[in-house]
Amino acid sequence: MEITDIRIRMIKKSEGRLKAVASLTIDNAIALHDIKILEQADGYFIAMPSRKTQDGEYRDIAHPINSETREILSDLILKAFKAELAKPPEA
């Protein structure tokens, strides 16, 4: 598996925990959208795309099967996010 593209969409109103939304492409063949980048007390983390069920719970629609893959995705997405944060603001 190769992550061939990562796109970060910064959230302008950053009063809440949601800071950005990421999309990634795997092997130039599969796109995964709406990966949330959230802030917590000790840094940032990703939340996979989810949908609210009828009983009010949230369930992931797509997610890594093992912790190794989750860590790889998290590291790559957060690296791209931090690169976006480092860019000068647009005028």
Residue frames as a rotation matrix with the C-alpha (Angstrom) as fourth column:
MET 1
0.581 0.814 0.000 0.00
0.814 -0.581 0.000 0.00
0.000 0.000 -1.000 0.00
GLU 2
-0.650 -0.758 0.054 1.31
0.760 -0.650 0.018 3.41
0.022 0.053 0.998 -0.98
ILE 3
0.376 0.681 -0.628 -0.24
0.603 -0.695 -0.392 6.73
-0.704 -0.231 -0.672 -0.01
THR 4
-0.249 -0.493 0.834 0.07
0.968 -0.139 0.207 8.64
0.014 0.859 0.512 -3.26
ASP 5
-0.461 0.099 0.882 -1.61
0.164 -0.967 0.194 11.93
0.872 0.234 0.429 -2.28
ILE 6
-0.225 0.432 -0.873 -2.71
0.966 -0.019 -0.258 13.77
-0.128 -0.902 -0.413 0.86
ARG 7
-0.405 0.187 0.895 -4.75
0.267 -0.912 0.312 16.95
0.875 0.365 0.319 0.78
ILE 8
-0.562 0.156 -0.812 -5.51
0.809 -0.102 -0.580 19.08
-0.173 -0.983 -0.069 3.81
ARG 9
-0.077 0.601 0.795 -8.43
0.375 -0.721 0.582 21.50
0.924 0.343 -0.170 4.04
MET 10
-0.914 -0.327 -0.240 -7.92
0.351 -0.342 -0.872 23.86
0.203 -0.881 0.427 6.96
ILE 11
0.174 0.970 -0.170 -10.97
0.930 -0.105 0.353 24.88
0.325 -0.220 -0.920 8.97
LYS 12
-0.289 -0.301 0.909 -11.10
0.224 -0.944 -0.242 28.68
0.931 0.133 0.340 9.19
LYS 13
0.383 0.470 0.795 -13.20
-0.701 -0.412 0.582 28.84
0.601 -0.781 0.172 12.37
SER 14
-0.172 -0.575 -0.800 -10.82
0.105 0.796 -0.595 27.06
0.979 -0.187 -0.076 14.69
GLU 15
-0.130 0.196 0.972 -12.63
-0.888 -0.459 -0.026 27.81
0.441 -0.867 0.234 17.96
GLY 16
0.809 0.479 0.341 -13.48
-0.578 0.754 0.312 24.14
-0.108 -0.450 0.887 18.43
ARG 17
0.227 -0.726 0.649 -11.34
-0.238 0.605 0.760 21.03
-0.944 -0.327 -0.035 18.38
LEU 18
0.575 0.033 0.818 -11.72
0.698 0.502 -0.510 20.41
-0.428 0.864 0.266 14.62
LYS 19
0.073 -0.679 -0.730 -8.73
-0.083 -0.734 0.674 22.02
-0.994 0.011 -0.110 12.90
ALA 20
-0.447 -0.244 -0.861 -8.73
-0.861 -0.144 0.488 20.47
-0.243 0.959 -0.145 9.41
VAL 21
0.635 0.578 0.513 -10.13
-0.305 0.797 -0.521 17.74
-0.710 0.175 0.682 7.18
ALA 22
-0.444 -0.875 -0.193 -7.88
-0.639 0.158 0.753 15.45
-0.628 0.458 -0.629 5.16
SER 23
0.860 0.500 -0.100 -8.33
-0.429 0.603 -0.673 13.37
-0.277 0.621 0.733 2.03
LEU 24
-0.224 -0.966 0.132 -5.86
-0.641 0.248 0.726 10.76
-0.734 0.078 -0.675 0.90
THR 25
0.642 0.308 -0.702 -5.33
-0.751 0.438 -0.494 8.62
0.155 0.845 0.512 -2.14
ILE 26
0.170 -0.524 0.835 -4.05
-0.415 0.730 0.542 5.06
-0.894 -0.439 -0.093 -1.90
ASP 27
-0.394 -0.483 0.782 -2.09
0.414 0.667 0.620 3.55
-0.821 0.568 -0.063 -4.82
ASN 28
-0.850 0.111 -0.514 -3.52
-0.439 -0.688 0.578 6.19
-0.289 0.717 0.634 -7.19
ALA 29
-0.787 0.533 -0.309 -6.68
0.128 0.633 0.764 4.08
0.603 0.562 -0.567 -7.08
ILE 30
0.104 0.826 -0.554 -8.75
0.861 0.205 0.466 4.68
0.498 -0.526 -0.689 -3.93
ALA 31
-0.516 -0.194 0.834 -9.67
-0.122 -0.947 -0.296 8.00
0.848 -0.255 0.465 -2.31
LEU 32
-0.088 0.438 -0.895 -10.60
0.949 0.309 0.058 8.36
0.302 -0.844 -0.443 1.34
HIS 33
-0.336 0.070 0.939 -12.24
0.088 -0.991 0.105 11.65
0.938 0.118 0.326 2.34
ASP 34
0.448 0.652 0.611 -13.37
-0.404 -0.462 0.789 13.40
0.798 -0.601 0.056 5.53
ILE 35
0.135 -0.506 -0.852 -10.60
0.836 0.520 -0.176 12.33
0.532 -0.688 0.493 7.88
LYS 36
0.872 0.288 0.396 -10.87
0.058 -0.863 0.501 14.82
0.487 -0.414 -0.769 10.73
ILE 37
-0.317 -0.932 -0.176 -7.82
0.548 -0.029 -0.836 16.39
0.774 -0.362 0.520 12.38
LEU 38
0.747 0.660 0.085 -8.71
0.220 -0.367 0.904 17.25
0.628 -0.656 -0.419 15.95
GLU 39
-0.290 -0.820 0.493 -6.82
-0.318 -0.404 -0.858 19.02
0.903 -0.405 -0.143 18.70
GLN 40
0.732 0.401 -0.550 -6.53
0.409 0.387 0.827 17.70
0.545 -0.830 0.119 22.22
ALA 41
0.956 -0.294 0.004 -4.51
-0.180 -0.575 0.798 18.83
-0.232 -0.764 -0.602 25.24
ASP 42
0.239 -0.938 0.249 -1.33
-0.037 0.247 0.968 16.98
-0.970 -0.241 0.024 24.20
GLY 43
-0.787 -0.582 -0.207 -1.44
-0.180 -0.104 0.978 17.57
-0.591 0.807 -0.023 20.45
TYR 44
-0.113 0.708 -0.697 -3.37
-0.984 -0.175 -0.017 16.51
-0.134 0.684 0.717 17.37
PHE 45
-0.657 -0.044 0.752 -4.99
-0.017 0.999 0.043 13.25
-0.753 0.015 -0.658 16.34
ILE 46
-0.781 0.406 -0.474 -7.02
-0.556 -0.107 0.824 11.94
0.284 0.907 0.309 13.42
ALA 47
-0.305 0.772 0.557 -10.57
-0.268 0.492 -0.828 10.58
-0.914 -0.402 0.057 13.42
MET 48
-0.937 -0.054 0.345 -11.64
0.279 0.478 0.833 8.40
-0.210 0.877 -0.433 10.55
PRO 49
-0.676 0.737 -0.021 -14.80
-0.563 -0.498 0.659 9.21
0.475 0.457 0.752 8.56
SER 50
-0.914 0.402 -0.052 -17.90
0.331 0.666 -0.669 8.25
-0.234 -0.629 -0.742 10.52
ARG 51
-0.493 0.852 0.179 -21.67
-0.149 -0.286 0.947 8.32
0.857 0.440 0.268 10.36
LYS 52
-0.720 0.335 0.608 -24.16
-0.674 -0.132 -0.726 8.83
-0.163 -0.933 0.321 13.17
THR 53
-0.863 0.432 -0.263 -26.42
0.324 0.871 0.370 5.82
0.389 0.234 -0.891 13.71
GLN 54
-0.013 0.967 0.253 -30.10
0.080 -0.251 0.965 5.93
0.997 0.033 -0.074 14.65
ASP 55
0.633 0.251 -0.732 -29.24
0.695 0.231 0.681 5.38
0.340 -0.940 -0.028 18.32
GLY 56
0.977 -0.178 0.118 -26.90
-0.204 -0.942 0.265 8.40
0.064 -0.283 -0.957 18.35
GLU 57
0.422 -0.874 0.238 -23.62
0.235 0.360 0.903 6.49
-0.875 -0.325 0.358 18.25
TYR 58
0.509 -0.368 -0.778 -20.92
-0.831 -0.446 -0.333 7.25
-0.224 0.816 -0.533 15.71
ARG 59
0.572 -0.326 0.752 -19.49
0.260 0.942 0.211 4.41
-0.778 0.075 0.624 13.63
ASP 60
-0.360 -0.783 -0.506 -16.47
-0.430 -0.342 0.836 4.59
-0.828 0.519 -0.214 11.34
ILE 61
0.782 0.579 -0.230 -17.33
-0.448 0.266 -0.853 4.06
-0.433 0.771 0.468 7.69
ALA 62
0.684 -0.682 -0.260 -13.71
0.117 0.454 -0.883 3.31
0.720 0.574 0.391 6.81
HIS 63
0.719 -0.481 0.501 -10.83
-0.675 -0.314 0.667 2.56
-0.164 -0.818 -0.551 9.13
PRO 64
-0.235 -0.868 -0.438 -7.45
-0.818 0.420 -0.393 0.82
0.524 0.266 -0.809 9.31
ILE 65
0.616 0.466 -0.635 -7.66
-0.172 0.867 0.468 -2.84
0.769 -0.179 0.614 10.31
ASN 66
0.438 -0.523 -0.731 -4.56
0.849 0.509 0.144 -2.81
0.297 -0.683 0.667 12.52
SER 67
0.786 -0.122 -0.606 -2.67
0.325 -0.753 0.572 -0.37
-0.526 -0.647 -0.552 14.72
GLU 68
-0.294 -0.948 0.121 0.41
0.588 -0.080 0.805 -0.36
-0.754 0.308 0.581 12.46
THR 69
-0.378 0.233 0.896 -1.62
0.864 -0.260 0.432 0.94
0.334 0.937 -0.103 9.52
ARG 70
0.744 0.663 -0.088 -3.43
0.637 -0.662 0.396 3.46
0.204 -0.350 -0.914 11.73
GLU 71
0.417 -0.671 -0.614 -0.07
0.393 -0.476 0.787 4.80
-0.820 -0.569 0.065 12.93
ILE 72
-0.569 -0.613 0.548 1.26
0.739 -0.090 0.667 5.09
-0.360 0.785 0.505 9.36
LEU 73
0.026 0.678 0.734 -1.84
0.826 -0.428 0.366 7.01
0.563 0.597 -0.572 8.24
SER 74
0.833 0.304 -0.462 -1.82
0.540 -0.623 0.565 9.21
-0.116 -0.721 -0.684 11.32
ASP 75
0.025 -0.925 -0.380 1.88
0.522 -0.311 0.794 10.08
-0.852 -0.218 0.475 10.93
LEU 76
-0.636 -0.281 0.719 1.52
0.771 -0.193 0.607 10.96
-0.032 0.940 0.339 7.23
ILE 77
0.277 0.836 0.473 -1.66
0.756 -0.493 0.429 13.01
0.593 0.239 -0.769 7.66
LEU 78
0.811 0.028 -0.584 -0.37
0.485 -0.590 0.646 14.92
-0.327 -0.807 -0.492 10.67
LYS 79
-0.303 -0.952 -0.050 2.92
0.653 -0.246 0.716 15.63
-0.694 0.184 0.696 8.88
ALA 80
-0.487 0.209 0.848 0.97
0.766 -0.364 0.529 17.12
0.419 0.908 0.017 5.95
PHE 81
0.637 0.768 -0.063 -1.23
0.671 -0.512 0.536 19.08
0.379 -0.384 -0.842 8.39
LYS 82
0.461 -0.540 -0.704 1.79
0.537 -0.461 0.706 20.55
-0.706 -0.704 0.077 10.19
ALA 83
-0.622 -0.648 0.439 3.27
0.731 -0.281 0.622 21.56
-0.279 0.708 0.649 6.82
GLU 84
0.006 0.723 0.691 0.03
0.720 -0.482 0.498 23.42
0.693 0.495 -0.524 6.07
LEU 85
0.792 0.279 -0.543 0.19
0.604 -0.486 0.632 25.13
-0.087 -0.828 -0.554 9.47
ALA 86
-0.013 -0.929 -0.369 3.73
0.655 -0.287 0.699 26.28
-0.756 -0.233 0.612 8.70
LYS 87
-0.303 -0.041 0.952 2.70
0.899 -0.343 0.272 28.02
0.315 0.938 0.141 5.46
PRO 88
-0.964 -0.013 -0.265 2.28
0.106 -0.935 -0.338 31.79
-0.244 -0.354 0.903 5.67
PRO 89
-0.116 0.993 -0.025 -1.36
0.474 0.033 -0.880 32.93
-0.873 -0.114 -0.475 5.78
GLU 90
-0.388 0.073 0.919 -2.91
0.907 -0.148 0.395 33.93
0.165 0.986 -0.008 2.47
ALA 91
-0.914 0.005 -0.405 -3.66
0.105 -0.963 -0.247 37.61
-0.392 -0.269 0.880 2.02
